């Protein structure tokens, strides 16, 4: 399979009302979840003061989503995405209700928090691909780039808002009450899903194969398409080399720039502003040549990570500038990448293809962190930033030289496919 064919149909009249209702509902739910994540991590920090405890919480919150993502994507293509989203959000909210009761009765234990974070991460493995694949059916093809830009803007808002909103919540109310915000936002996210149907391209029941066979179909879709295979490989290398920089940012600020927590907060907060700006820019410009935009923007984002560490120790402000540019260019490049996959991959395969990308990047990140430990001892934290950022930027630039990768953008503009469209059952 060498070509991609357009995978979206026009959702019909009134699509704006349905899309914005679902988008706002999911945005509120995500912001509530991010706030809760901060509150729980702060409770673990305040209660234990243990790096091991925080690391365990991080693994519980991230690994299940990465490992179960392919299964979640397969089910999102096989069954009703709307129902999957409703069930996943409901179970996540129920987990939070359990924690609220445990905190209110003073019976909470550390393992309770780990288990609930683990379950919520599992639910995210099913909710995320169902939501991503639904977007292509909620908006017309010409709005896909702007929808992806809006999602990037939302990610930037979450980066900025989660910590201060979480800190404000636990400063003015009991911890259990702060956690109840997540329950309220989850319910607000469920309301549009209960009101509006989501069209979905469905394989007739008589033609369905086993879950394993359908999972393999998603893997084969990526592996047998040279452009997708190279794109996934390139992104895996990029994540592997730059992921350690995000984890080690506080150490860079302290060891190189001589800063403290306030400087780290400033850097991270302004990075969120950059992500919002990049998402807004993607909404306004809606780049036409998606793959070139993706590779150029990621090259700039990775290159400026290296420049952040190369800034002289007495010019923290310059490091912040490069860091913000990195966030802006990453957000601007990530939006058309999502739109490229949503427009080029048949919708009945999108859950699997998108979840496979999340899994590839989700597993590349921990591997990069494992490599960064001994490597950082040898070349230092600045060296990790410079080597990782430069290597990733070079990989992205080399990707521009690949006719196979450049052809991804052109393939998505081919003649429309005629998939089977089924309204929400």
N, C-alpha and C positions, 0 to 999 in steps of 0.2 A: 504494500500500500504506500504509494508515493505522494498522494495528494490529499489535501483536506478540503472538504466541501462545506459550504455554509450550513450552520446547524440550527438556525433560529427562524421562526415564523413570526409574522406580525401578531401581537397579542390581541388586536381588535380594539374597538372603541372603549374608552373609559379605562385604558391601561394605566394612565397616570394616577388615578385615584387608588387603584389596587396596589400599584408598585410603591407609592409613597406611604400608604398605610402599613404595608409589610415592612418596608425599610425603616420607618420611624420606630415601629414596634420592636424590631430586632436590634436597632441601635440602642434603645433604652435598656433592653435585656442585656446586651453586651457590656454597656457601661456599668450596669448594676453588678454583673459578674466580675468585672475588673476591679471595682471598688471592694467587693467581697474578698477577692484574692489578696488585695493589699491588707485588709483588716486581719485576715487569717494569718498571713505571713508575719505581720507585726505582733500578733498574739504569740506566735511561736517564738519570735525573737525575744519578746519581753519576758516570756515564761521560762525559756530554756537558755537563751544566750548561746546556743550551740550551732556551729557551722554544720555539723552532721545532721542535726534536726532540720535545718533549712534545706540542705541538699536533698534529704529524703522527701521533704514536701515538694521540692521542685521536680523530682523524679515522678512522684505520685501525680503531679498536675500535668506533666508533659508526655511521659512515655506511653501511657495508654492510648492517647489520641494518635500518636505516631504509629503505634503498632496495630491498632484496630482500624485505622483510617481506610485501608483497602477494603475491609469487610463493610464498613459504613458506606463507602462509595458504591460497592456492589449492590447493597440493599437499597440505596437511594435510586439506582437505575431500575431496580426490579419491582419495587413497591412504591406506594404513594409517598412522595417526598413531603407533602404537607402533613400527613399523619406522622411520619418519622420525626419531623420537627416538633410537632405538638407533644409527642410522647417523650422525646429527649428533654425538652424544656420543662415538662411537668415533673419528670424524675429528678432533674437538677434542682428544681424548686423544693421538692419534697426532701431532698438531702439537706437543704438549708433549714427547713422547718425542724428536722431532727436535731441539727446542731443548735438551733435557737432554744429548743426545749432543754437540751443538755447544759447549755450555758446558764439558762434561767434557773435550773435546779441545782447548779453547781456540781454536776456529775461529769462534766466533760473531761476526757483524757486525750493525750496527744494522739493516740492511735485512732480515736474517733475522727479527729480532723483529717488524718491521713486517708482513712477509708472513704470519707465523704469527698475529699479532693480527687481520689482515685475514681470513684463512681462518676463524678461530674466530668472528669476528663474522658472517661469512656463514652458518656453521652455526647460530648463534643465531637467525638470521632464519627458519630452518626449524624449529628445536627449540621456540622459544617459542610460536608459534601452535598447534603440535600439542599441546604440554603444556597450554596454557590451555583449548583446546577439549575435551581429554580429561577435564578436571576435572568437567565437567557430566555425564559418563557414569559417573563413578566414585562419585558421592555422590547421595543422594536430593534432590529439589528443596528440601526444608525444611532441608538442611544446607549449601546453596550459600553463604549469607551467612557462615556460620562458616568454611567452607573458604577463602573470600576473605579473611576476617580472619586466618586462619592464614598465608596468603601474605604479608599485610602485616606480620605479626609477623616472618616470616622475613626480609623486606627490612630491617626495623629491626635485626635481629640481624646481618645482613651489614654494615650501615652501621657498627655498633659494632665488630664483630669483625675485619673484613678487615685494617685497618691494623695493629692490635696483633699479630694472629696472624702477619701477613706479616713484621713487624719482628722478632718473636720467632724465626720460622723462619730468617731470614737471619743472625740473630745467633748461632745455635747450630749451624748446618750450612752446608755449601757451597751456593751458589746453585742448582746443578743438583739437589741433594737437596731443596731447598725447593720447586722446581718439581715434583718427583716426587709431592708431596702431592696435587696436582691430578689426576695420573694415578690415584692410589689412590682418591680420592673419586669420580672419574668411573666407575671400575669398580664401586664400591659402588652408584652410581646406576643402573648398567646391570642389576645382578642382579635387582631386582624386575621390570624390564621384560621380562627373559628368562623369568621364572617365571609372571607373571600376564598374562592377556589383558586388553585394554581394549575394551569394547563400543563400537561406532561406527555411527552412522546413515550408510548408504552409498547413493549413487545406483547403481542397477543398471548394469553395464558397457555394456549395449546402449543405455542412455539417456544416457550421458556425451557431453558436447560437447567442443570443443577447450579447451585450457588457457586461451586468451585469452577464449573465451566464458564460461568459468566465473569467470575473474577479473572480467569485466565484470558478471557476475551479483552478485558481492560488492559491487562499487561501486554498482550499481543498488539493491541492498538498502538501503544507507545513504542514497543520494541521493534515492530515491523515497519514503523514510519521513520525513515532516517532523520528527518528534521526534528521530530519530537524526541527521538532517542538522544540526539546530540544536545538539544536544549535541556533536557533533564540532566544529562551528564554534566553540562556546563554549570547549571545551577547548583548541583551537588558539590562541585569543586569550589564554587564561590562561597557557599554556606560553610563548608568545611574550613576554609581558610580565614573567613572574617568573623565567624561566630565567637571565637575567643575574645575578640576585641570588645564586644558588647558586655561580656561578663567581666572583663578586666579594666573597664573604663574607670571605676573608682581608684584602682591601683595606679593607673597612669596619672590621674589627677593628683594623687597624693605623692607618688614617688618622683614624678617628673616636674609637675607644675607647683608642688608644695601646697596644694589646696586641701580643703576638707569637705565635709558633708554638704555645706552650702554651695560650694563650687560644683560638686557632682550634681546636685539638684538643679542648679542653673543650666548646666550642660544638657542634662536629660530633658528638662522642660523646654528649652529652646529647640532641641532636636524635634520634639513633638510639634512645635510651631512650624518648623521646616517641613515636617511630614504633611501637616494640614495645607501649607502653601503648595507643596507638590501635588497633592490630591486636587486642590482647586484648579491648579494650572492644567492638570490632565482633563478636568471637566470642561474648562474653557476652550482649550486648544484641540482636544480629541485627536491626537496624532494619527495620521493616516497610515504611515509606514510603521506598523506596530513593532515588528521584530527589530528593526534598526533603532527605533526609539528605546526599546528595552535594553539592548546591548550597550548603546552609548550612555544611557542614563546609569546603568549599573557600573559601567567602567568609571564614570565620574564619581559615583558614590563610593566605590572601593578605593579609588585613587586619593580622594580627599580624606579617607580614614588614615592612610599613610601620612598625608600632609599634617594631620592633627598631631601625630606623634613627632613629626619633624619640626614643629613650631618650637622656637627657643623657650626655655623654661620660664623666662621673665615675660613672655607674651602669651599668657593664658587666653587673653581675648582672641588672639589669632587662632588658637586651637579650637575655641568655641565656634568661630566663624566657619572653619573647615568642617566641624562636626555638624553644624546646621545645614551646610551645603550638601553634606552626605545624606542627611535625612530627607531633604527636599528632593534630591535627584533619585534616591531610592524609591520614594513614593511616586514620583512622576513616571519612573520606569516600570514599577510593579503593576500599575493600573492597565496599561495596554497589554501586558503579558496575560493578565486574567482575561481581558476581552478577546485576545487572540485565541486562547483555548476555548472560550465560550462560543465564539463565532465559527471556529474551524472544526471542532470535534462534534460529531453527531450527538444530539442532546441525550439520546438514550444511553450514551457511553460517558457522559460528562462527569457523573458522580464518581465513577471508577478512575477516570483519567486525572481529575483534579485531586482526588484523595491520594493517588499514587505520588503526585508531585509533593503533597504535604508530607507524606511518609518519607520520601527520599530526602527532603530537606530536614525533616524532624530527626532522622537517624544520622545525617551528616553532621549536624550540630554537636551532639555528644561526642562523636568521633574526633571532631576538631578540638574539642575541649580536652580530650584525653591526650592528644598529640601536643597540645599547647603547654601542658604541665612540664614535661622534661625539656621541651624546646625553649620554654621561657627561662628555665634555669641557665641555659647556655647563652642566649642572646638578649635576655632582659625583656621587660614589658614593652619598651619602645621598639625593640627589634621585632617583636611579634606583630605590632601594629604595622610597621613598615613592610615587613616581609609578606604578611597576610594581605594587606591592602594592595600592594604592588602586584603580587601574583594574581590576585583576583581580577584586577584591572586589565592585566595582560591577557588573561583568559578571555575576558569579554571582548577585547579588541580583536583577538584572533578569531573569535566567533564571527565578527563582521566580514572576515575574509572567506567564510564558508558559504559557497553557493547554496548548499543544502539548507543551512539555517536561514539565509536571506530569502529563500524560496517559501518559507513558512508564511510570510506576510502576503505574498502573491497568491499562494494556494487558497487562502481563506476568502479570496475575492472571486472564486470561480462561480460556476453556474449553480443555482440552488438545488439542494436535494429535496426529495418529496417524502419526508418521514411520516410515520403514522402519528397523528396528534390525538391525544385522548384528554378530555376534560377530567377534572378531579373526580374520582369515583366516589 
